[in-house]
């Protein structure tokens, strides 16, 4: 079983910054990627940013230039530095890990989610 714990959410004024952290623990033999997703009220969950075990990053267009994802693959941790926050960044931010275990056929990717951390951007 894999557990993810997020932290760092909170209330911030427009233009402010937050740094989210996530640590994954449990039965992870191979970590393929980690990422951040968010769900705004009344909307579907969307990808914010991902980082592969090799360090390749990918960002949603809406956060490019304002957010930076980083991580420590050996420690299964991932961070999201968010700057110049806007009210539309408000939502619950979820951490995700894509991983596999020895013994899983073809080392098929599995995924696990955290419970989320709330980010509210408001004046």
MOPAC internal coordinates of N, CA, C and O (Angstrom, degrees):
PM7 1SCF
backbone

  N    0.0000 0     0.00 0     0.00 0    0    0    0
  C    1.4548 1     0.00 0     0.00 0    1    0    0
  C    1.5217 1   109.48 1     0.00 0    2    1    0
  O    1.2310 1   121.10 1   -37.28 1    3    2    1
  N    1.3197 1   115.51 1   142.72 1    3    2    1
  C    1.4579 1   121.95 1  -177.50 1    5    3    2
  C    1.5240 1   109.37 1  -117.25 1    6    5    3
  O    1.2310 1   120.92 1   -45.24 1    7    6    5
  N    1.3139 1   115.84 1   134.76 1    7    6    5
  C    1.4559 1   120.56 1   176.98 1    9    7    6
  C    1.5244 1   109.77 1  -121.33 1   10    9    7
  O    1.2310 1   121.13 1   -38.02 1   11   10    9
  N    1.3138 1   115.44 1   141.98 1   11   10    9
  C    1.4590 1   121.24 1   175.44 1   13   11   10
  C    1.5214 1   108.52 1  -125.33 1   14   13   11
  O    1.2310 1   121.21 1   -44.28 1   15   14   13
  N    1.3072 1   115.29 1   135.72 1   15   14   13
  C    1.4506 1   120.72 1   179.54 1   17   15   14
  C    1.5175 1   108.99 1  -124.77 1   18   17   15
  O    1.2310 1   121.13 1   -59.89 1   19   18   17
  N    1.3437 1   115.43 1   120.11 1   19   18   17
  C    1.4612 1   120.94 1   178.93 1   21   19   18
  C    1.5286 1   109.57 1   -98.97 1   22   21   19
  O    1.2310 1   121.21 1   -24.63 1   23   22   21
  N    1.3202 1   115.28 1   155.37 1   23   22   21
  C    1.4531 1   121.27 1   174.13 1   25   23   22
  C    1.5179 1   108.92 1  -154.29 1   26   25   23
  O    1.2310 1   120.92 1   -15.32 1   27   26   25
  N    1.3351 1   115.84 1   164.68 1   27   26   25
  C    1.4491 1   120.37 1   174.36 1   29   27   26
  C    1.5136 1   115.41 1   108.39 1   30   29   27
  O    1.2310 1   120.22 1   174.11 1   31   30   29
  N    1.3174 1   117.19 1    -5.89 1   31   30   29
  C    1.4571 1   118.92 1   178.46 1   33   31   30
  C    1.5171 1   111.31 1   -71.07 1   34   33   31
  O    1.2310 1   120.99 1    -8.23 1   35   34   33
  N    1.3299 1   115.71 1   171.77 1   35   34   33
  C    1.4502 1   120.12 1   178.87 1   37   35   34
  C    1.5016 1   111.89 1   162.55 1   38   37   35
  O    1.2310 1   121.57 1    10.48 1   39   38   37
  N    1.3235 1   114.61 1  -169.52 1   39   38   37
  C    1.4579 1   122.52 1   179.09 1   41   39   38
  C    1.5192 1   108.95 1   -98.68 1   42   41   39
  O    1.2310 1   120.90 1   -50.44 1   43   42   41
  N    1.3057 1   115.88 1   129.56 1   43   42   41
  C    1.4618 1   120.51 1  -179.53 1   45   43   42
  C    1.5194 1   108.90 1  -141.49 1   46   45   43
  O    1.2310 1   120.92 1   -30.57 1   47   46   45
  N    1.3215 1   115.84 1   149.43 1   47   46   45
  C    1.4658 1   120.69 1   178.57 1   49   47   46
  C    1.5276 1   110.15 1   -79.17 1   50   49   47
  O    1.2310 1   120.18 1   -25.72 1   51   50   49
  N    1.3213 1   117.26 1   154.28 1   51   50   49
  C    1.4627 1   119.65 1   175.14 1   53   51   50
  C    1.5269 1   110.85 1   -53.03 1   54   53   51
  O    1.2310 1   121.09 1   -43.28 1   55   54   53
  N    1.3171 1   115.51 1   136.72 1   55   54   53
  C    1.4525 1   121.36 1  -176.44 1   57   55   54
  C    1.5107 1   113.65 1    91.04 1   58   57   55
  O    1.2310 1   120.32 1   169.89 1   59   58   57
  N    1.3063 1   116.98 1   -10.11 1   59   58   57
  C    1.4592 1   121.10 1  -179.11 1   61   59   58
  C    1.5163 1   113.07 1   -81.14 1   62   61   59
  O    1.2310 1   121.33 1     3.37 1   63   62   61
  N    1.3261 1   115.06 1  -176.63 1   63   62   61
  C    1.4570 1   121.78 1  -176.64 1   65   63   62
  C    1.5262 1   110.60 1  -131.19 1   66   65   63
  O    1.2310 1   121.71 1   -26.65 1   67   66   65
  N    1.3212 1   114.33 1   153.35 1   67   66   65
  C    1.4631 1   122.23 1   172.33 1   69   67   66
  C    1.5196 1   107.81 1  -144.53 1   70   69   67
  O    1.2310 1   121.82 1   -26.66 1   71   70   69
  N    1.3316 1   114.11 1   153.34 1   71   70   69
  C    1.4554 1   120.36 1   174.93 1   73   71   70
  C    1.5199 1   107.71 1  -125.28 1   74   73   71
  O    1.2310 1   120.97 1   -62.52 1   75   74   73
  N    1.3273 1   115.76 1   117.48 1   75   74   73
  C    1.4568 1   121.75 1   178.11 1   77   75   74
  C    1.5242 1   109.75 1   -95.11 1   78   77   75
  O    1.2310 1   121.29 1   -35.53 1   79   78   77
  N    1.3205 1   115.14 1   144.47 1   79   78   77
  C    1.4529 1   121.24 1   178.35 1   81   79   78
  C    1.5150 1   109.90 1  -127.35 1   82   81   79
  O    1.2310 1   120.99 1   -30.20 1   83   82   81
  N    1.3177 1   115.72 1   149.80 1   83   82   81
  C    1.4624 1   120.68 1   178.03 1   85   83   82
  C    1.5218 1   108.88 1  -146.38 1   86   85   83
  O    1.2310 1   121.18 1   -45.38 1   87   86   85
  N    1.3155 1   115.35 1   134.62 1   87   86   85
  C    1.4599 1   120.98 1   176.00 1   89   87   86
  C    1.5194 1   109.14 1  -124.92 1   90   89   87
  O    1.2310 1   121.18 1   -51.19 1   91   90   89
  N    1.3201 1   115.35 1   128.81 1   91   90   89
  C    1.4640 1   121.31 1   177.63 1   93   91   90
  C    1.5251 1   109.08 1  -103.47 1   94   93   91
  O    1.2310 1   121.39 1   -40.84 1   95   94   93
  N    1.3171 1   114.95 1   139.16 1   95   94   93
  C    1.4553 1   119.87 1   178.28 1   97   95   94
  C    1.5189 1   109.23 1  -140.34 1   98   97   95
  O    1.2310 1   121.77 1   -16.02 1   99   98   97
  N    1.3284 1   114.21 1   163.98 1   99   98   97
  C    1.4477 1   118.48 1   179.00 1  101   99   98
  C    1.5087 1   111.45 1   114.39 1  102  101   99
  O    1.2310 1   120.95 1    26.96 1  103  102  101
  N    1.3103 1   115.79 1  -153.04 1  103  102  101
  C    1.4540 1   122.48 1  -171.73 1  105  103  102
  C    1.5247 1   111.79 1   -84.55 1  106  105  103
  O    1.2310 1   120.83 1  -100.37 1  107  106  105
  N    1.3222 1   116.02 1    79.63 1  107  106  105
  C    1.4694 1   122.09 1   176.56 1  109  107  106
  C    1.5196 1   107.93 1  -120.41 1  110  109  107
  O    1.2310 1   120.40 1   -67.99 1  111  110  109
  N    1.3206 1   116.85 1   112.01 1  111  110  109
  C    1.4639 1   120.74 1   176.73 1  113  111  110
  C    1.5248 1   111.40 1   -90.42 1  114  113  111
  O    1.2310 1   121.22 1   140.16 1  115  114  113
  N    1.3240 1   115.27 1   -39.84 1  115  114  113
  C    1.4628 1   120.66 1   179.75 1  117  115  114
  C    1.5225 1   107.77 1  -133.23 1  118  117  115
  O    1.2310 1   120.87 1   -53.89 1  119  118  117
  N    1.3301 1   115.95 1   126.11 1  119  118  117
  C    1.4609 1   120.28 1   176.57 1  121  119  118
  C    1.5123 1   108.18 1  -103.94 1  122  121  119
  O    1.2310 1   120.20 1   -57.91 1  123  122  121
  N    1.3210 1   117.22 1   122.09 1  123  122  121
  C    1.4536 1   121.24 1  -179.81 1  125  123  122
  C    1.5208 1   112.07 1   -90.08 1  126  125  123
  O    1.2310 1   120.64 1   137.67 1  127  126  125
  N    1.3106 1   116.37 1   -42.33 1  127  126  125
  C    1.4633 1   119.91 1  -177.04 1  129  127  126
  C    1.5201 1   109.12 1  -164.63 1  130  129  127
  O    1.2310 1   121.75 1   -22.38 1  131  130  129
  N    1.3177 1   114.25 1   157.62 1  131  130  129
  C    1.4614 1   121.01 1   171.71 1  133  131  130
  C    1.5112 1   107.94 1  -131.67 1  134  133  131
  O    1.2310 1   120.77 1   -22.31 1  135  134  133
  N    1.3072 1   116.14 1   157.69 1  135  134  133
  C    1.4444 1   117.51 1  -177.60 1  137  135  134
  C    1.5101 1   113.27 1  -162.97 1  138  137  135
  O    1.2310 1   122.02 1    -7.05 1  139  138  137
  N    1.3033 1   113.74 1   172.95 1  139  138  137
  C    1.4622 1   122.96 1   177.40 1  141  139  138
  C    1.5221 1   109.10 1  -120.84 1  142  141  139
  O    1.2310 1   121.62 1   -43.51 1  143  142  141
  N    1.3121 1   114.50 1   136.49 1  143  142  141
  C    1.4568 1   122.94 1   176.68 1  145  143  142
  C    1.5272 1   106.63 1  -129.61 1  146  145  143
  O    1.2310 1   120.69 1   -20.29 1  147  146  145
  N    1.3080 1   116.29 1   159.71 1  147  146  145
  C    1.4522 1   118.47 1   178.19 1  149  147  146
  C    1.5212 1   110.04 1  -140.95 1  150  149  147
  O    1.2310 1   122.03 1   -24.71 1  151  150  149
  N    1.3183 1   113.72 1   155.29 1  151  150  149
  C    1.4610 1   120.25 1   177.51 1  153  151  150
  C    1.5171 1   108.47 1  -134.35 1  154  153  151
  O    1.2310 1   121.62 1   -65.64 1  155  154  153
  N    1.3229 1   114.50 1   114.36 1  155  154  153
  C    1.4585 1   120.61 1   177.21 1  157  155  154
  C    1.5256 1   108.83 1   -83.98 1  158  157  155
  O    1.2310 1   120.13 1   -22.15 1  159  158  157
  N    1.3239 1   117.35 1   157.85 1  159  158  157
  C    1.4586 1   120.15 1   179.39 1  161  159  158
  C    1.5238 1   111.84 1   -55.46 1  162  161  159
  O    1.2310 1   120.82 1   -52.75 1  163  162  161
  N    1.3147 1   116.04 1   127.25 1  163  162  161
  C    1.4546 1   120.51 1   177.65 1  165  163  162
  C    1.5148 1   115.57 1    77.83 1  166  165  163
  O    1.2310 1   120.46 1  -174.20 1  167  166  165
  N    1.3349 1   116.73 1     5.80 1  167  166  165
  C    1.4664 1   119.90 1  -178.08 1  169  167  166
  C    1.5179 1   110.80 1  -122.87 1  170  169  167
  O    1.2310 1   121.45 1   -14.51 1  171  170  169
  N    1.3208 1   114.83 1   165.49 1  171  170  169
  C    1.4584 1   119.68 1   177.60 1  173  171  170
  C    1.5257 1   110.30 1   -78.62 1  174  173  171
  O    1.2310 1   121.43 1   -22.77 1  175  174  173
  N    1.3124 1   114.86 1   157.23 1  175  174  173
  C    1.4579 1   120.00 1   175.62 1  177  175  174
  C    1.5261 1   109.42 1   -65.30 1  178  177  175
  O    1.2310 1   120.64 1   -41.72 1  179  178  177
  N    1.3301 1   116.37 1   138.28 1  179  178  177
  C    1.4531 1   120.95 1  -179.66 1  181  179  178
  C    1.5235 1   110.30 1  -131.97 1  182  181  179
  O    1.2310 1   121.82 1   -27.47 1  183  182  181
  N    1.3117 1   114.12 1   152.53 1  183  182  181
  C    1.4586 1   120.05 1   177.60 1  185  183  182
  C    1.5204 1   110.59 1   -73.46 1  186  185  183
  O    1.2310 1   120.56 1   -43.62 1  187  186  185
  N    1.3298 1   116.54 1   136.38 1  187  186  185
  C    1.4622 1   121.50 1   175.87 1  189  187  186
  C    1.5342 1   109.81 1  -103.57 1  190  189  187
  O    1.2310 1   120.89 1   126.60 1  191  190  189
  N    1.3216 1   115.90 1   -53.40 1  191  190  189
  C    1.4593 1   119.90 1  -178.77 1  193  191  190
  C    1.5134 1   109.27 1  -162.44 1  194  193  191
  O    1.2310 1   120.98 1   -31.94 1  195  194  193
  N    1.3347 1   115.74 1   148.06 1  195  194  193
  C    1.4591 1   121.23 1   177.03 1  197  195  194
  C    1.5259 1   109.58 1  -134.94 1  198  197  195
  O    1.2310 1   121.64 1   -23.38 1  199  198  197
  N    1.3232 1   114.48 1   156.62 1  199  198  197
  C    1.4579 1   120.94 1   176.67 1  201  199  198
  C    1.5194 1   107.92 1  -140.11 1  202  201  199
  O    1.2310 1   120.67 1   -49.05 1  203  202  201
  N    1.3249 1   116.33 1   130.95 1  203  202  201
  C    1.4591 1   120.40 1  -179.71 1  205  203  202
  C    1.5269 1   110.10 1   -85.75 1  206  205  203
  O    1.2310 1   121.18 1   -10.18 1  207  206  205
  N    1.3132 1   115.34 1   169.82 1  207  206  205
  C    1.4570 1   119.60 1   178.08 1  209  207  206
  C    1.5196 1   111.80 1   -62.58 1  210  209  207
  O    1.2310 1   121.01 1   156.63 1  211  210  209
  N    1.3375 1   115.68 1   -23.37 1  211  210  209
  C    1.4549 1   120.05 1   177.94 1  213  211  210
  C    1.5164 1   113.84 1   -86.15 1  214  213  211
  O    1.2310 1   120.89 1   175.54 1  215  214  213
  N    1.3257 1   115.91 1    -4.46 1  215  214  213
  C    1.4504 1   119.65 1   176.88 1  217  215  214
  C    1.5195 1   115.49 1    98.10 1  218  217  215
  O    1.2310 1   120.28 1  -178.00 1  219  218  217
  N    1.3304 1   117.06 1     2.00 1  219  218  217
  C    1.4622 1   119.07 1   177.87 1  221  219  218
  C    1.5210 1   109.58 1   -74.18 1  222  221  219
  O    1.2310 1   121.44 1   -43.02 1  223  222  221
  N    1.3172 1   114.85 1   136.98 1  223  222  221
  C    1.4605 1   120.33 1  -177.46 1  225  223  222
  C    1.5187 1   111.07 1  -117.33 1  226  225  223
  O    1.2310 1   121.64 1   -24.04 1  227  226  225
  N    1.3234 1   114.46 1   155.96 1  227  226  225
  C    1.4542 1   121.21 1   178.25 1  229  227  226
  C    1.5190 1   107.54 1  -146.57 1  230  229  227
  O    1.2310 1   120.76 1   -43.67 1  231  230  229
  N    1.3361 1   116.14 1   136.33 1  231  230  229
  C    1.4549 1   121.01 1  -176.25 1  233  231  230
  C    1.5210 1   111.28 1  -126.44 1  234  233  231
  O    1.2310 1   121.23 1   -31.33 1  235  234  233
  N    1.3148 1   115.25 1   148.67 1  235  234  233
  C    1.4553 1   119.83 1   169.48 1  237  235  234
  C    1.5208 1   107.92 1   -67.58 1  238  237  235
  O    1.2310 1   120.73 1   -32.84 1  239  238  237
  N    1.3154 1   116.22 1   147.16 1  239  238  237
  C    1.4638 1   120.15 1  -178.63 1  241  239  238
  C    1.5229 1   111.60 1   -57.47 1  242  241  239
  O    1.2310 1   120.77 1   145.50 1  243  242  241
  N    1.3178 1   116.14 1   -34.50 1  243  242  241
  C    1.4650 1   120.53 1  -174.84 1  245  243  242
  C    1.5266 1   113.15 1   -68.38 1  246  245  243
  O    1.2310 1   119.75 1   163.63 1  247  246  245
  N    1.3443 1   118.08 1   -16.37 1  247  246  245
  C    1.4626 1   119.88 1  -177.23 1  249  247  246
  C    1.5311 1   112.30 1  -118.05 1  250  249  247
  O    1.2310 1   119.97 1   176.98 1  251  250  249
  N    1.3052 1   117.66 1    -3.02 1  251  250  249
  C    1.4676 1   120.04 1  -179.73 1  253  251  250
  C    1.5174 1   110.51 1   -57.90 1  254  253  251
  O    1.2310 1   120.90 1   -46.42 1  255  254  253
  N    1.3194 1   115.88 1   133.58 1  255  254  253
  C    1.4487 1   121.26 1  -179.74 1  257  255  254
  C    1.5125 1   113.86 1    86.77 1  258  257  255
  O    1.2310 1   120.30 1   167.44 1  259  258  257
  N    1.3311 1   117.03 1   -12.56 1  259  258  257
  C    1.4600 1   120.53 1  -179.55 1  261  259  258
  C    1.5276 1   112.33 1  -115.41 1  262  261  259
  O    1.2310 1   120.30 1   157.91 1  263  262  261
  N    1.3072 1   117.02 1   -22.09 1  263  262  261
  C    1.4666 1   121.22 1  -176.77 1  265  263  262
  C    1.5184 1   110.78 1  -122.59 1  266  265  263
  O    1.2310 1   121.28 1   -32.73 1  267  266  265
  N    1.3115 1   115.16 1   147.27 1  267  266  265
  C    1.4561 1   121.31 1   176.50 1  269  267  266
  C    1.5208 1   108.66 1  -132.93 1  270  269  267
  O    1.2310 1   121.01 1   -55.09 1  271  270  269
  N    1.3452 1   115.67 1   124.91 1  271  270  269
  C    1.4547 1   120.49 1   176.99 1  273  271  270
  C    1.5205 1   108.40 1  -100.06 1  274  273  271
  O    1.2310 1   120.59 1   -39.91 1  275  274  273
  N    1.3101 1   116.48 1   140.09 1  275  274  273
  C    1.4526 1   121.39 1   176.88 1  277  275  274
  C    1.5221 1   108.03 1  -145.55 1  278  277  275
  O    1.2310 1   120.88 1   -15.61 1  279  278  277
  N    1.3063 1   115.91 1   164.39 1  279  278  277
  C    1.4566 1   117.54 1  -178.32 1  281  279  278
  C    1.5023 1   112.88 1  -165.49 1  282  281  279
  O    1.2310 1   121.73 1   -12.73 1  283  282  281
  N    1.3135 1   114.29 1   167.27 1  283  282  281
  C    1.4515 1   122.06 1   175.44 1  285  283  282
  C    1.5268 1   106.09 1  -121.51 1  286  285  283
  O    1.2310 1   120.73 1   -77.78 1  287  286  285
  N    1.3348 1   116.21 1   102.22 1  287  286  285
  C    1.4574 1   120.37 1  -174.54 1  289  287  286
  C    1.5268 1   111.66 1   -61.45 1  290  289  287
  O    1.2310 1   120.40 1   143.02 1  291  290  289
  N    1.3242 1   116.83 1   -36.98 1  291  290  289
  C    1.4633 1   120.30 1  -178.10 1  293  291  290
  C    1.5231 1   111.61 1   -66.19 1  294  293  291
  O    1.2310 1   120.66 1   149.86 1  295  294  293
  N    1.3157 1   116.34 1   -30.14 1  295  294  293
  C    1.4591 1   120.61 1  -177.83 1  297  295  294
  C    1.5240 1   112.50 1  -101.19 1  298  297  295
  O    1.2310 1   120.76 1   178.74 1  299  298  297
  N    1.3370 1   116.16 1    -1.26 1  299  298  297
  C    1.4704 1   120.86 1  -178.45 1  301  299  298
  C    1.5169 1   111.48 1    53.75 1  302  301  299
  O    1.2310 1   121.36 1  -131.71 1  303  302  301
  N    1.3201 1   115.01 1    48.29 1  303  302  301
  C    1.4599 1   120.59 1   176.06 1  305  303  302
  C    1.5246 1   109.41 1  -121.58 1  306  305  303
  O    1.2310 1   120.89 1   -28.80 1  307  306  305
  N    1.3000 1   115.90 1   151.20 1  307  306  305
  C    1.4621 1   121.29 1   178.94 1  309  307  306
  C    1.5179 1   108.57 1  -144.09 1  310  309  307
  O    1.2310 1   121.40 1   -33.46 1  311  310  309
  N    1.3198 1   114.92 1   146.54 1  311  310  309
  C    1.4521 1   121.57 1  -177.54 1  313  311  310
  C    1.5282 1   109.37 1  -129.57 1  314  313  311
  O    1.2310 1   121.21 1   -26.50 1  315  314  313
  N    1.3212 1   115.30 1   153.50 1  315  314  313
  C    1.4625 1   120.20 1   174.81 1  317  315  314
  C    1.5273 1   107.75 1  -134.70 1  318  317  315
  O    1.2310 1   121.04 1   -69.46 1  319  318  317
  N    1.3193 1   115.61 1   110.54 1  319  318  317
  C    1.4612 1   121.36 1   175.11 1  321  319  318
  C    1.5217 1   107.57 1   -90.18 1  322  321  319
  O    1.2310 1   120.96 1   -59.42 1  323  322  321
  N    1.3158 1   115.78 1   120.58 1  323  322  321
  C    1.4555 1   120.59 1  -177.48 1  325  323  322
  C    1.5210 1   108.83 1  -117.25 1  326  325  323
  O    1.2310 1   120.82 1   -57.09 1  327  326  325
  N    1.3271 1   116.03 1   122.91 1  327  326  325
  C    1.4623 1   122.06 1  -179.95 1  329  327  326
  C    1.5232 1   109.95 1  -118.96 1  330  329  327
  O    1.2310 1   121.38 1   -16.64 1  331  330  329
  N    1.3328 1   114.96 1   163.36 1  331  330  329
  C    1.4650 1   120.56 1   177.96 1  333  331  330
  C    1.5282 1   110.52 1    48.97 1  334  333  331
  O    1.2310 1   120.90 1  -129.78 1  335  334  333
  N    1.3089 1   115.88 1    50.22 1  335  334  333
  C    1.4600 1   120.02 1  -175.90 1  337  335  334
  C    1.5192 1   111.94 1   -66.55 1  338  337  335
  O    1.2310 1   121.08 1   -33.79 1  339  338  337
  N    1.3173 1   115.54 1   146.21 1  339  338  337
  C    1.4560 1   123.58 1  -177.58 1  341  339  338
  C    1.5237 1   109.05 1  -120.68 1  342  341  339
  O    1.2310 1   120.05 1   -22.88 1  343  342  341
  N    1.3192 1   117.52 1   157.12 1  343  342  341
  C    1.4699 1   118.90 1   178.30 1  345  343  342
  C    1.5302 1   112.84 1   -54.98 1  346  345  343
  O    1.2310 1   120.04 1   148.17 1  347  346  345
  N    1.3106 1   117.52 1   -31.83 1  347  346  345
  C    1.4699 1   120.52 1  -179.65 1  349  347  346
  C    1.5277 1   112.57 1   -73.11 1  350  349  347
  O    1.2310 1   119.88 1   174.99 1  351  350  349
  N    1.3136 1   117.84 1    -5.01 1  351  350  349
  C    1.4653 1   121.11 1   173.81 1  353  351  350
  C    1.5299 1   111.40 1   -84.10 1  354  353  351
  O    1.2310 1   120.68 1   173.84 1  355  354  353
  N    1.3100 1   116.31 1    -6.16 1  355  354  353
  C    1.4617 1   120.75 1   179.91 1  357  355  354
  C    1.5169 1   111.58 1   -61.83 1  358  357  355
  O    1.2310 1   121.05 1   -43.88 1  359  358  357
  N    1.3221 1   115.60 1   136.12 1  359  358  357
  C    1.4574 1   120.21 1   178.35 1  361  359  358
  C    1.5112 1   111.10 1   162.93 1  362  361  359
  O    1.2310 1   121.34 1    -1.43 1  363  362  361
  N    1.3151 1   115.04 1   178.57 1  363  362  361
  C    1.4512 1   120.87 1   173.27 1  365  363  362
  C    1.5290 1   107.54 1   -91.00 1  366  365  363
  O    1.2310 1   120.92 1   -53.75 1  367  366  365
  N    1.3052 1   115.85 1   126.25 1  367  366  365
  C    1.4597 1   122.21 1  -178.34 1  369  367  366
  C    1.5288 1   109.14 1  -101.04 1  370  369  367
  O    1.2310 1   121.86 1   -54.16 1  371  370  369
  N    1.3265 1   114.05 1   125.84 1  371  370  369
  C    1.4571 1   120.95 1  -177.14 1  373  371  370
  C    1.5265 1   110.12 1  -113.13 1  374  373  371
  O    1.2310 1   121.35 1   -40.44 1  375  374  373
  N    1.3088 1   115.03 1   139.56 1  375  374  373
  C    1.4575 1   121.65 1   174.77 1  377  375  374
  C    1.5292 1   108.86 1   -94.59 1  378  377  375
  O    1.2310 1   120.89 1   -36.53 1  379  378  377
  N    1.3135 1   115.90 1   143.47 1  379  378  377
  C    1.4654 1   122.02 1  -179.05 1  381  379  378
  C    1.5226 1   109.55 1  -134.08 1  382  381  379
  O    1.2310 1   120.87 1   -35.68 1  383  382  381
  N    1.3157 1   115.93 1   144.32 1  383  382  381
  C    1.4626 1   120.57 1   172.26 1  385  383  382
  C    1.5203 1   108.70 1  -129.18 1  386  385  383
  O    1.2310 1   120.53 1   -46.29 1  387  386  385
  N    1.3188 1   116.59 1   133.71 1  387  386  385
  C    1.4634 1   122.88 1   171.04 1  389  387  386
  C    1.5251 1   106.89 1  -102.51 1  390  389  387
  O    1.2310 1   120.59 1   -55.18 1  391  390  389
  N    1.3096 1   116.48 1   124.82 1  391  390  389
  C    1.4671 1   119.62 1  -171.95 1  393  391  390
  C    1.5246 1   109.35 1  -148.84 1  394  393  391
  O    1.2310 1   121.50 1    -3.26 1  395  394  393
  N    1.3179 1   114.73 1   176.74 1  395  394  393
  C    1.4528 1   119.63 1   172.30 1  397  395  394
  C    1.5218 1   109.49 1  -149.08 1  398  397  395
  O    1.2310 1   121.80 1    -9.89 1  399  398  397
  N    1.2955 1   114.17 1   170.11 1  399  398  397
  C    1.4543 1   121.96 1   178.37 1  401  399  398
  C    1.5172 1   110.18 1  -126.99 1  402  401  399
  O    1.2310 1   120.74 1   -33.73 1  403  402  401
  N    1.3158 1   116.20 1   146.27 1  403  402  401
  C    1.4498 1   120.41 1   174.90 1  405  403  402
  C    1.5343 1   107.57 1   -61.61 1  406  405  403
  O    1.2310 1   121.50 1   -48.09 1  407  406  405
  N    1.3104 1   114.73 1   131.91 1  407  406  405
  C    1.4591 1   118.92 1  -176.48 1  409  407  406
  C    1.5118 1   111.91 1   105.99 1  410  409  407
  O    1.2310 1   120.21 1   160.18 1  411  410  409
  N    1.3138 1   117.21 1   -19.82 1  411  410  409
  C    1.4687 1   119.73 1   174.50 1  413  411  410
  C    1.5278 1   107.84 1   -76.18 1  414  413  411
  O    1.2310 1   120.58 1   -47.68 1  415  414  413
  N    1.3143 1   116.50 1   132.32 1  415  414  413
  C    1.4638 1   120.83 1  -176.65 1  417  415  414
  C    1.5214 1   111.11 1   -55.54 1  418  417  415
  O    1.2310 1   121.60 1   -52.81 1  419  418  417
  N    1.3359 1   114.54 1   127.19 1  419  418  417
  C    1.4700 1   121.81 1   178.61 1  421  419  418
  C    1.5295 1   112.35 1    59.13 1  422  421  419
  O    1.2310 1   120.41 1  -161.09 1  423  422  421
  N    1.3047 1   116.81 1    18.91 1  423  422  421
  C    1.4731 1   121.47 1  -176.84 1  425  423  422
  C    1.5232 1   110.01 1    50.81 1  426  425  423
  O    1.2310 1   121.79 1  -137.25 1  427  426  425
  N    1.3233 1   114.18 1    42.75 1  427  426  425
  C    1.4624 1   121.97 1  -178.97 1  429  427  426
  C    1.5304 1   110.44 1   -55.33 1  430  429  427
  O    1.2310 1   121.12 1   -41.04 1  431  430  429
  N    1.3202 1   115.47 1   138.96 1  431  430  429
  C    1.4645 1   119.69 1  -177.94 1  433  431  430
  C    1.5230 1   111.12 1   -72.18 1  434  433  431
  O    1.2310 1   121.87 1   -47.31 1  435  434  433
  N    1.2965 1   114.02 1   132.69 1  435  434  433
  C    1.4552 1   122.16 1   171.98 1  437  435  434
  C    1.5172 1   106.86 1  -111.72 1  438  437  435
  O    1.2310 1   120.22 1   -14.96 1  439  438  437
  N    1.3335 1   117.18 1   165.04 1  439  438  437
  C    1.4480 1   116.23 1   174.57 1  441  439  438
  C    1.5133 1   110.94 1  -141.34 1  442  441  439
  O    1.2310 1   122.16 1   -24.04 1  443  442  441
  N    1.3182 1   113.47 1   155.96 1  443  442  441
  C    1.4568 1   121.73 1   179.49 1  445  443  442
  C    1.5206 1   108.93 1  -137.78 1  446  445  443
  O    1.2310 1   121.40 1   -26.67 1  447  446  445
  N    1.3326 1   114.93 1   153.33 1  447  446  445
  C    1.4609 1   121.83 1  -176.15 1  449  447  446
  C    1.5226 1   110.94 1  -126.33 1  450  449  447
  O    1.2310 1   121.69 1   -31.42 1  451  450  449
  N    1.3156 1   114.38 1   148.58 1  451  450  449
  C    1.4449 1   119.85 1   170.09 1  453  451  450
  C    1.5123 1   110.44 1   -84.03 1  454  453  451
  O    1.2310 1   120.97 1    -2.79 1  455  454  453
  N    1.3189 1   115.75 1   177.21 1  455  454  453
  C    1.4609 1   120.25 1  -178.61 1  457  455  454
  C    1.5169 1   112.81 1   -85.54 1  458  457  455
  O    1.2310 1   120.53 1   168.68 1  459  458  457
  N    1.3281 1   116.59 1   -11.32 1  459  458  457
  C    1.4594 1   120.53 1   175.38 1  461  459  458
  C    1.5130 1   114.27 1    98.79 1  462  461  459
  O    1.2310 1   121.83 1   -25.37 1  463  462  461
  N    1.3167 1   114.10 1   154.63 1  463  462  461
  C    1.4652 1   121.72 1   175.19 1  465  463  462
  C    1.5239 1   107.59 1  -133.91 1  466  465  463
  O    1.2310 1   120.47 1   -44.97 1  467  466  465
  N    1.3150 1   116.70 1   135.03 1  467  466  465
  C    1.4590 1   121.64 1  -173.02 1  469  467  466
  C    1.5234 1   110.73 1   -84.99 1  470  469  467
  O    1.2310 1   121.44 1   -49.81 1  471  470  469
  N    1.3198 1   114.84 1   130.19 1  471  470  469
  C    1.4608 1   122.13 1   173.41 1  473  471  470
  C    1.5191 1   107.58 1  -116.50 1  474  473  471
  O    1.2310 1   120.86 1   -55.47 1  475  474  473
  N    1.3070 1   115.97 1   124.53 1  475  474  473
  C    1.4626 1   121.09 1   178.76 1  477  475  474
  C    1.5178 1   108.43 1  -123.75 1  478  477  475
  O    1.2310 1   121.21 1   -57.48 1  479  478  477
  N    1.3237 1   115.30 1   122.52 1  479  478  477
  C    1.4635 1   121.27 1   179.09 1  481  479  478
  C    1.5187 1   107.16 1  -111.70 1  482  481  479
  O    1.2310 1   121.29 1   -69.25 1  483  482  481
  N    1.3107 1   115.14 1   110.75 1  483  482  481
  C    1.4616 1   119.44 1  -175.24 1  485  483  482
  C    1.5169 1   109.71 1  -157.79 1  486  485  483
  O    1.2310 1   121.42 1   -31.71 1  487  486  485
  N    1.3332 1   114.89 1   148.29 1  487  486  485
  C    1.4579 1   119.50 1   176.05 1  489  487  486
  C    1.5203 1   110.51 1   -92.44 1  490  489  487
  O    1.2310 1   120.10 1   180.00 1  491  490  489

